[in-house]
Amino acid sequence: MTIGLAPTLRRWGQNLFRSGMVNQAASAHEDTIQPSLRCVAISASKFPRLLDGDWIAPNATVIGDVRLGEGASLWHGVIVRGDTLEVSIGKNSTVQDLTRIGSNSQEGGKVTIGENVAVGPNVQLDACTLEDNCFIGMGATVQRGATVSSFSVLSAGAVLAEGETVPAGQIFAGAPARYLRDLTQEEKHLIAEHKMEMQQLSQVYSEETEKSFREVLSSEDNYLKYRRQDLQDKLVDKLGEIGMPVTHEDFEYIEHRIYHDYVASADFDMEDPNHQPGERYKTWTPYEHDLSHYPEVFHKYQENYAKYEKLKEETAQENPLEEQGDEIFQREIPRDMSPWEKKYDDLMPRYTGTSCQ
């Protein structure tokens, strides 16, 4: 019933809106809905294919024939123009802020970015090829027909001229870019770590940008609550995050594991897979075995508790009615009091014990 009335109600609303605009005369305006300019299709066959990517910044612009690989990301202010050429970005590649990919030439061509490629901020890429695991420094320019080989680096601000190639494992720098030195193994690992960090950060951004309006307000409320929180409460929360016991329930749980679950089955023999020669079996305490899942402080907690139990047993065996010996602070009066009585003898007559002196 409601679905059948929907078109009629919509027409009534449109007619009411037009009547209102006519009555406003010079103040009348026309409301229109403009399509998004952030993701623009050129034709039925040339349109952005971005669903496999990890994250695309809300203010990034993607136009035309652009393919984004699985795990790839386009950061803030990136412009990817696939109107005059084809753009392909491989798996787990990162294109950072304000980078421009595209060409003003009508010659066509293709921009190919391989897998695990890190493209720094403010980079200019024309119809070029970036092979797997290469690194493009910020502000660099790669012109038409140029190639950056695998495990190579184009340093910040460098300009790789048309048709030039950066061989694998080398660093090119300058404008125009020239050979600087070979890449070390340590630097290759550092580049891989940097790429991994940027990919993880893009996933965090993706979670934030996908939040609804209600979730954003809830996050802001939690942030304000955290800023106004007492320092002691913050410390307790931080201890809870790293796995430390912070509530009575946590302590009771630990105590239960140590002195209730495992007292009945204190120790028993089991086969040791890492036994020493001649020692096939060892004594195994279940709680000590499970301590691998807890912080080192729990070992200290267990040692202190063992000392407490030992002292408790010793005091429990004592007779509370038994004489404990001499008082610790018992006063002993010296036999010769003359040194202390001299000051009184000098000031007043010596007291002999009579009441009238």
C-alpha positions in Angstrom: 0.0 0.0 0.0 2.8 2.4 1.0 4.9 1.5 -2.1 1.9 2.3 -4.4 1.4 5.7 -2.8 5.1 6.7 -2.9 5.1 8.1 -6.5 1.9 10.1 -5.9 3.3 11.6 -2.7 6.5 12.5 -4.5 4.6 14.3 -7.3 2.6 16.2 -4.7 5.8 17.3 -3.0 7.3 18.4 -6.3 4.2 20.4 -7.3 4.2 22.0 -3.8 7.8 23.0 -4.2 7.3 24.5 -7.6 4.3 26.5 -6.4 6.4 27.9 -3.5 9.1 28.9 -5.9 6.6 30.8 -8.1 5.3 32.7 -5.1 8.8 33.7 -4.0 9.3 35.5 -7.3 12.8 37.1 -7.4 13.9 35.0 -4.3 13.2 31.7 -6.1 16.0 29.2 -6.6 16.4 25.8 -8.2 17.7 22.8 -6.2 19.7 20.3 -8.2 21.7 17.2 -7.3 25.2 17.1 -8.7 27.0 13.8 -9.3 30.2 13.2 -7.3 33.3 14.5 -8.9 35.6 12.2 -6.8 34.9 9.1 -8.8 34.1 9.8 -12.5 33.4 7.3 -15.2 34.4 8.3 -18.8 32.2 5.7 -20.6 30.6 2.3 -20.0 34.0 0.6 -20.5 36.3 3.2 -18.8 35.4 3.7 -15.2 37.3 3.4 -11.9 37.5 -0.2 -10.5 38.3 0.4 -6.8 36.5 -2.2 -4.8 39.6 -4.3 -4.1 41.5 -1.5 -2.6 42.1 -1.0 1.1 41.3 2.7 1.4 40.6 5.7 -0.9 40.7 9.0 0.9 37.5 11.0 0.8 39.2 13.9 -1.0 41.0 11.7 -3.6 39.9 12.1 -7.2 39.8 9.1 -9.5 38.8 9.6 -13.2 38.4 7.1 -16.0 40.1 3.8 -16.6 41.8 3.1 -13.2 42.3 -0.3 -11.6 43.2 -0.6 -7.9 44.7 -3.9 -6.7 43.9 -5.7 -3.5 45.3 -3.9 -0.4 46.3 -0.8 -2.3 45.5 2.7 -1.0 45.1 6.2 -2.4 45.8 8.9 0.2 44.6 12.5 0.7 44.5 14.8 -2.3 45.7 12.1 -4.8 44.6 12.7 -8.4 44.5 9.7 -10.7 43.5 10.5 -14.2 42.6 7.6 -16.5 41.0 9.7 -19.1 43.9 9.9 -21.5 45.7 6.7 -20.5 45.2 3.5 -18.5 46.3 3.3 -14.9 46.9 0.1 -13.1 48.0 0.0 -9.4 49.1 -3.4 -8.0 48.5 -5.2 -4.8 49.5 -3.6 -1.5 50.9 -0.5 -3.2 50.6 2.9 -1.5 50.1 6.2 -3.3 50.6 9.0 -0.7 49.3 12.5 -0.4 49.0 15.0 -3.3 50.4 12.6 -5.9 49.3 13.2 -9.5 49.1 10.3 -11.9 48.1 11.1 -15.4 49.1 12.8 -18.7 47.9 15.8 -20.6 49.1 14.2 -23.8 46.7 12.5 -26.3 49.3 9.9 -27.2 47.8 7.4 -24.8 49.9 5.0 -22.9 49.7 3.2 -19.6 50.8 3.8 -16.0 51.8 0.5 -14.4 52.5 0.4 -10.7 53.5 -3.1 -9.5 53.0 -4.8 -6.2 54.3 -3.5 -2.9 55.3 -0.2 -4.4 55.6 2.9 -2.1 54.9 6.2 -3.9 55.8 9.1 -1.7 53.8 12.4 -1.4 53.6 15.0 -4.1 55.0 12.7 -6.9 54.3 13.3 -10.6 53.8 10.1 -12.7 53.3 10.1 -16.5 53.0 7.0 -18.7 55.7 5.1 -16.9 56.4 1.7 -15.2 57.1 1.1 -11.5 58.1 -2.5 -11.0 57.4 -4.5 -7.8 59.0 -3.4 -4.5 60.4 -0.1 -5.7 60.3 3.2 -3.8 59.6 6.7 -5.1 60.7 9.5 -2.9 58.5 12.6 -2.2 58.4 15.3 -4.8 60.0 13.0 -7.5 58.9 13.1 -11.2 58.8 10.1 -13.5 58.3 11.1 -17.1 56.8 9.3 -20.0 58.4 6.0 -21.0 60.6 5.8 -17.9 61.0 2.6 -15.8 61.9 2.1 -12.1 63.0 -1.5 -11.6 62.4 -3.8 -8.7 64.1 -3.0 -5.4 65.4 0.3 -6.6 64.9 3.9 -5.2 64.2 7.2 -6.9 65.2 9.7 -4.3 63.2 12.7 -3.2 63.0 15.5 -5.7 64.6 13.5 -8.5 63.5 13.8 -12.1 63.7 10.7 -14.2 63.7 11.7 -17.8 61.8 10.2 -20.7 62.9 6.7 -21.6 65.4 6.4 -18.7 65.6 3.3 -16.5 66.6 2.9 -12.9 68.3 -0.6 -12.7 67.4 -3.0 -9.9 69.0 -2.5 -6.6 70.3 1.1 -7.3 69.5 4.6 -6.0 69.1 7.4 -8.5 69.1 11.1 -7.4 69.2 14.6 -8.9 67.5 16.4 -11.8 68.0 14.8 -14.2 68.3 11.6 -12.1 71.7 9.9 -12.1 73.3 6.8 -10.4 74.1 7.5 -6.8 75.0 4.2 -5.2 73.7 0.6 -4.7 71.0 -0.2 -2.2 72.0 -2.2 0.9 70.1 -5.1 2.2 69.3 -3.2 5.4 67.7 -0.4 3.3 65.7 -2.9 1.4 64.2 -4.2 4.7 63.6 -0.7 5.9 61.6 0.1 2.7 59.5 -3.0 3.2 58.9 -2.0 6.8 57.9 1.5 5.8 55.5 0.1 3.2 53.9 -2.2 5.8 53.5 0.6 8.3 51.7 2.8 5.6 49.5 -0.1 4.7 48.5 -0.7 8.3 47.8 3.1 8.7 45.6 3.1 5.6 43.5 0.3 7.2 43.1 2.5 10.3 42.0 5.4 8.1 39.6 3.1 6.4 37.9 2.2 9.6 37.6 5.8 10.6 36.2 7.0 7.3 33.6 4.2 7.3 32.1 5.3 10.6 28.6 6.5 10.7 27.7 9.9 12.1 26.5 8.3 15.3 29.8 6.4 15.7 31.8 9.6 15.1 29.9 11.4 17.8 30.5 8.5 20.2 34.2 8.5 19.4 34.4 12.2 20.2 32.5 11.7 23.5 34.9 8.9 24.5 37.9 11.1 23.6 36.6 14.0 25.7 35.8 11.6 28.5 39.4 10.3 28.3 40.9 13.8 28.4 38.9 14.6 31.5 39.6 11.3 33.2 41.6 11.1 36.4 45.2 10.1 36.0 44.8 7.2 38.3 41.9 5.9 36.3 44.0 6.3 33.1 46.8 4.2 34.7 44.3 1.5 35.7 43.0 1.4 32.1 46.5 1.2 30.7 47.4 -1.7 33.0 44.3 -3.5 31.9 45.3 -3.1 28.3 48.7 -4.8 28.8 47.1 -7.7 30.7 47.9 -6.7 34.3 45.3 -7.6 37.0 43.5 -4.4 38.0 40.2 -5.5 39.6 39.3 -7.8 42.5 37.9 -10.3 40.0 41.3 -10.5 38.2 43.1 -11.2 41.5 40.5 -13.7 42.5 40.8 -15.5 39.2 44.6 -15.8 39.6 44.3 -17.0 43.2 41.7 -19.5 42.1 44.0 -20.9 39.4 46.9 -21.3 41.8 45.3 -22.4 45.1 42.1 -24.1 44.1 42.3 -25.7 40.7 45.9 -27.0 41.1 46.2 -27.8 44.7 44.4 -31.2 44.3 46.6 -32.1 41.3 49.7 -30.4 42.6 52.5 -32.3 40.8 52.5 -35.2 38.5 55.0 -36.8 36.2 54.7 -36.3 32.4 56.9 -37.1 29.5 59.3 -34.2 28.7 59.8 -33.8 24.9 62.9 -31.6 25.6 64.3 -33.9 28.2 68.0 -33.9 29.1 70.0 -37.1 28.5 69.0 -39.6 31.2 66.0 -37.6 32.3 62.9 -38.7 30.5 60.3 -37.5 32.9 60.0 -34.3 34.9 57.7 -32.9 37.5 55.1 -30.6 35.9 53.0 -28.0 37.7 50.1 -27.0 35.5 50.1 -23.3 36.7 53.8 -22.9 36.0 53.2 -24.4 32.6 50.4 -21.9 31.9 52.5 -18.9 33.0 53.8 -18.6 29.5 50.5 -16.8 28.7 51.0 -14.2 31.4 53.4 -11.3 32.1 56.6 -12.0 34.1 55.1 -10.2 37.1 52.9 -13.2 37.7 56.1 -15.2 38.5 57.0 -12.7 41.2 53.4 -12.8 42.4 53.6 -16.6 42.8 57.0 -16.3 44.7 55.6 -13.7 47.1 52.5 -15.8 47.7 54.7 -18.8 48.5 56.6 -16.8 51.1 53.3 -15.7 52.6 52.1 -19.2 52.9 55.3 -20.4 54.5 55.2 -17.6 57.1 51.5 -18.3 57.7 52.3 -21.9 58.5 55.0 -20.9 60.9 52.7 -18.5 62.8 49.8 -21.0 62.8 51.9 -23.5 64.8 52.7 -21.1 67.6 50.7 -21.1 70.8 49.2 -17.7 71.3 49.2 -18.2 75.1 52.8 -19.1 75.3 55.1 -16.6 77.0 57.0 -14.7 74.4 59.9 -13.8 76.6 61.0 -10.5 78.0 59.4 -7.3 76.9 61.2 -5.7 74.1 61.0 -2.2 75.6 61.4 -3.3 79.3 62.9 -0.5 81.4 65.9 -1.1 83.5 66.8 1.3 86.3 70.5 1.8 86.9 71.9 0.9 90.3 73.8 4.2 90.7 71.5 7.1 90.1 73.9 9.8 91.4 74.8 11.2 88.0 71.1 11.9 87.3 70.3 13.1 90.8 73.2 15.6 91.0 71.3 18.3 89.1 68.5 18.1 91.7 71.0 18.2 94.6 72.5 21.4 93.3 69.2 23.2 92.9 67.3 22.0 96.0 67.8 20.1 99.2 68.1 16.3 98.8 64.8 14.5 99.4 65.0 12.1 102.3 61.6 10.7 102.2 59.9 12.8 104.8 56.9 14.9 103.9 58.1 18.0 105.7 61.5 19.0 104.6 
